[in-house]
Amino acid sequence: MAALARWCLRRRAIVIALWLAAFAGVAAAAAVTGSAYSNDYDIPGTDSSRAYALLERRLPDRAGDSDTIVWHTEDGAGTVRAPGVERRMTAALRQVADLPGVASVTGPYGSGDTSRISADQHTAYATVVFRKPAADLGEAEVRRVLDTARSAASGASGASGASGARGLEVEMGGAGAGLTERTGSAHLSEAIGVGVAAVVLFLAFGSLAATLLPIATALIGVGTAYAAIGLLGHAMTIADFAPMLGMLIGLGVGIDYALFIVTRHRRGLRRGLSVEQAAHGAVVTSGRAVVFAGATVCLALLGMLVLRLSFLNGVAVAAALTVALTVAASLTLLPALLGLIGMRALSRRERRRLAERGPESTVTKGLCARWAICVERRPKLLGAAAAALIALLALPTFSLHLGTSDQGNGPSASTTRRAYDLLADGFGPGFNGPLTLMGSIDGADDRMAFTQLPKVLRTIDGVASVSAADLGGGGDTGVITVVPKTAPQSRATSDLVGRLRAEVLPRAEEGSSLRVYVGGLTAGYDDFAAVIVSKLPLFVGVVVALGCVLLLLAFRSIGIPIKAAVMNVAAVASSFGVVVAIFQWGWGSELLGLGSAGPIEPFLPVIMVSVLFGLSMDYQVFLVSRMYEEWRRTRDNRTAVRVGLAETSRVINSAAVIMIAVFSAFVLSGDRIIAMFGIGLAAAVALDAFVLRTLLVPALMHLLGGANWWLPGRLERLLPKISIEAEGDGEGRASGPVPVPLPLPGQSGSGAARAGTERSPVP
């Protein structure tokens, strides 16, 4: 670490040029190759996966994505069968069918198919089948379809001779239509988050140059990672939200990591060190903690690989790559920039004070010192209050319902949400999530059994309607569409899927070689969620175990890793409580523009657990490393906890405010999934920094006393020695007053001086 710091300081122009070249090169390559993201929830071996594979293999013309054009007439404006409405919609649908990328359009007019018109005759729909999956469609391509369909309504509003055409509403739903609602506000989210971070940094540093360093470092690291993820999408399955998720995490940790190093560097300058000495010392000391913290975040993220799900593998690798590059930028680009700006890392007032009064004392004063003493005086009361708050916020987690939100959870003004609601009102709530039963048929007996199946299905409780058996693919494949009575996200719909698989279909298959698989959105999402839940204990166990081992090696203690694991679980549970209250219960979701209440995405627990465990470990490392340093020096637990909290709480809280700002800004991204991550992570960081690390953890450490640092002698001898920070302060020597420990409550200054001296604080 020391050699790397020296090299970057001496060759800062080369380091800066290399980073800029890497960023430009990767960004150019990503722009040339384009993106290849995929939201493939398919898990081979599940029932829904077999159903889709059978459909794709034997009926490929039906495997493409389809959207739905919905039109509705208001009361008093006639029905959808009115001549004016029928004429306009027929013309619009004919134009849609002629558009590039559209394979077919099937509507209710002229075919005698009354099933596409609601019972009250005020709502109708047409199915638009595209020639390729929605993921491969362009936004402009789909928008032409939507605009063409809506031309019937826009013409109706101003037509005087079109009987029954007034009051016509045309909307479009489906995966393709969703492409037209990408708000493009992700960059606004980034700008707002970075802007708030800049304000916090300027208030903390008072120097514009020092303020820009963490932001510039994070942006270069995250920007390079963002482009690299685009390239990585051509080699493995990467979800389309993975780059934004990586950016969300990378900006938060990147600015924070740089903040820790810059804070240490500025402290060295105020002590009278030269620019090179201060930067070298900051990288050698705080840089080690950054490496350790970044490694824990990456390990927690890569823990998702144990689930062996291709969809999550890409998310894990993308997020870990982003964190790794931000750490690399903090250790190389940042010291080069520190050497470049020189003494301007300090504000003008600080430089003037240093010139007039010489190096300053590093005795911690102010609010942080008073807070540390307050926690020491009342650990039971404050600890109990913190625990009660965490428990209260965690209560909603017990009602967690995993499922996949759909367009019915979108903003109320969106065309997909309007189409969803119109179909639900006109045809029933289950219409938006039909189940597709795929039959593999071999012989006349199988064919007979499959054609009799719709009659049986119509008698099943929870089924609203069943289509006739459609035998295609040369008679070796059958398709039946089942519309449930309940919405796709309802538990009752999931229960229906379970009954079909466990009871109804096995009876229909008896005495034949017929095999029927249940597919469709609800069935696929249920299968995905079931696999995730079944593997979640293994995943959490691996992540917790890895974190405990790392802390055991770093702090030579049994108690520290156990407390960290408990605190991490508490942070996860309480943040999930906030997510459930907002997104599942709908408390303020519409007000925030996040749509209506709905289930929590099944992969959210896995990704959030990995991210939150990593971020929680960051604060644990920065807090406890200073306490551990003081413990090794004094062997006094009260002094160690008090000094560690006083000297790190300010920088931890500043870092937390930055992370909260960055994460919260992503609520404006317009993406429900990213908004879930943003609110969940912001809540977790706020609770972790302001309640757990600066209140509950030090309170517990005061109550446990010397037991915090207990380690069996035999285990002590077996463990390899790993140091988070370099021995000594890493900042060289400088003239100036010798700092003294924080005085105990009621202790005089002379008593504090007799307690011994202490080294410079470690952020």
HELIX and SHEET records of a PDB file:
HELIX    1   1 ALA A    2  ARG A   10  1                                   9    
HELIX    2   2 ARG A   12  THR A   33  1                                  22    
HELIX    3   3 ASP A   47  ARG A   58  1                                  12    
HELIX    4   4 PRO A   60  ARG A   62  5                                   3    
HELIX    5   5 PRO A   83  ALA A   97  1                                  15    
HELIX    6   6 THR A  114  ARG A  116  5                                   3    
HELIX    7   7 ALA A  134  ASP A  136  5                                   3    
HELIX    8   8 GLU A  139  GLY A  158  1                                  20    
HELIX    9   9 ALA A  175  GLY A  178  1                                   4    
HELIX   10  10 LEU A  179  GLU A  181  5                                   3    
HELIX   11  11 ALA A  186  PHE A  205  1                                  20    
HELIX   12  12 LEU A  208  LEU A  232  1                                  25    
HELIX   13  13 ALA A  242  ARG A  270  1                                  29    
HELIX   14  14 VAL A  275  LEU A  302  1                                  28    
HELIX   15  15 GLY A  303  LEU A  307  5                                   5    
HELIX   16  16 SER A  310  ILE A  341  1                                  32    
HELIX   17  17 GLY A  342  ALA A  345  5                                   4    
HELIX   18  18 ARG A  348  ARG A  357  1                                  10    
HELIX   19  19 LEU A  367  ARG A  377  1                                  11    
HELIX   20  20 PRO A  379  ALA A  394  1                                  16    
HELIX   21  21 LEU A  395  SER A  399  5                                   5    
HELIX   22  22 GLN A  407  ASN A  409  5                                   3    
HELIX   23  23 THR A  415  PHE A  427  1                                  13    
HELIX   24  24 PRO A  429  ASN A  432  5                                   4    
HELIX   25  25 ALA A  444  LEU A  457  1                                  14    
HELIX   26  26 GLY A  473  GLY A  475  5                                   3    
HELIX   27  27 ARG A  491  ARG A  499  1                                   9    
HELIX   28  28 LEU A  500  VAL A  504  3                                   5    
HELIX   29  29 LEU A  505  GLU A  509  1                                   5    
HELIX   30  30 LEU A  521  PHE A  555  1                                  35    
HELIX   31  31 GLY A  559  VAL A  579  1                                  21    
HELIX   32  32 VAL A  580  GLN A  584  3                                   5    
HELIX   33  33 LEU A  604  THR A  634  1                                  31    
HELIX   34  34 ASN A  637  ALA A  665  1                                  29    
HELIX   35  35 PHE A  666  SER A  669  5                                   4    
HELIX   36  36 ARG A  672  LEU A  687  1                                  16    
HELIX   37  37 ASP A  688  LEU A  696  3                                   9    
HELIX   38  38 VAL A  697  LEU A  704  1                                   8    
HELIX   39  39 GLY A  705  TRP A  709  5                                   5    
HELIX   40  40 GLY A  713  LEU A  718  1                                   6    
HELIX   41  41 GLY A  749  ARG A  754  1                                   6    
SHEET    1   A 4 VAL A 102  THR A 106  0                                        
SHEET    2   A 4 THR A 123  PHE A 130 -1                                        
SHEET    3   A 4 SER A  66  THR A  73 -1                                        
SHEET    4   A 4 LEU A 168  GLY A 173 -1                                        
SHEET    1   B 4 VAL A 463  VAL A 466  0                                        
SHEET    2   B 4 THR A 477  PRO A 484 -1                                        
SHEET    3   B 4 LEU A 435  SER A 440 -1                                        
SHEET    4   B 4 ARG A 515  GLY A 519 -1                                        
SHEET    1   C 3 VAL A 463  VAL A 466  0                                        
SHEET    2   C 3 THR A 477  PRO A 484 -1                                        
SHEET    3   C 3 ASP A 470  GLY A 472 -1                                        
END                                                                             
